[in-house]
Amino acid sequence: MPSIYADLDLVALTSLNEGTPVTLIEAMACEKPVVATAVGGVPDIVLDGRTGILVPSENEAELASAIVSLLKDADKRRMFGKQGRESVRDKYSKERLFTDITRLYEDILSNSRIRRITE
């Protein structure tokens, strides 16, 4: 995916409904600024005015304006890209995922042992 994102100036997501969009996490990890509709889990990933631009759903004029303004401002694209990478680096890293899953299994095993001992 990094080779695909390398050719992009920005990533636009125009969903009407969205969970946690992996596409935006990948784009931001590749230092790409984003323009996205503020639906579902998107605002949890995109920090409006810091890592990208959020627009209301079904507002084509505002979406187009945000895309054009970002395409005209290379400095802002670079800034959003760098801040986006920083924003997702720790939160969505494989190391963080591994740690969270390990803790989950340890908690489950610990609680399972406690229940068996007390039963």
C-alpha positions, 0 to 999 in steps of 0.5 A, spaced: 500 500 500 505 505 501 507 505 493 500 506 492 499 512 497 506 515 495 503 517 488 497 521 491 496 528 493 491 527 498 486 521 500 478 523 500 473 519 503 466 520 502 462 515 506 455 516 508 456 511 514 463 508 516 466 504 522 473 505 523 476 506 516 482 502 515 483 506 508 484 513 512 489 509 517 493 507 512 493 514 508 495 517 514 501 512 516 503 514 509 503 521 511 497 523 506 492 528 508 485 527 508 479 530 506 473 526 509 465 526 511 464 526 518 461 520 519 461 514 524 468 513 526 472 518 522 472 523 527 476 519 531 481 518 526 481 525 522 483 531 527 479 536 523 484 542 521 490 538 524 491 531 520 485 533 515 479 536 513 472 533 515 466 536 512 458 534 513 456 528 509 452 529 503 455 536 502 458 536 495 460 543 495 464 543 502 467 537 500 469 540 493 472 546 496 476 542 502 479 538 496 481 544 492 483 548 498 488 542 500 490 541 493 492 548 492 496 548 499 502 544 499 505 546 505 498 544 509 498 538 505 505 536 508 503 539 515 497 534 515 501 528 513 506 529 518 501 530 523 497 524 521 502 519 521 504 521 528 497 521 530 496 514 527 503 511 529 502 509 536 494 508 536 494 503 530 501 500 530 502 492 530 506 493 537 500 496 540 495 491 537 500 485 540 500 488 547 492 489 547 491 482 545 496 479 549 493 483 555 486 481 553 488 473 553 492 474 560 486 477 563 481 472 560 486 466 562 487 469 569 479 470 570 478 463 568 483 460 573 480 464 579 473 462 577 475 454 577 479 455 583 473 458 587 468 453 584 
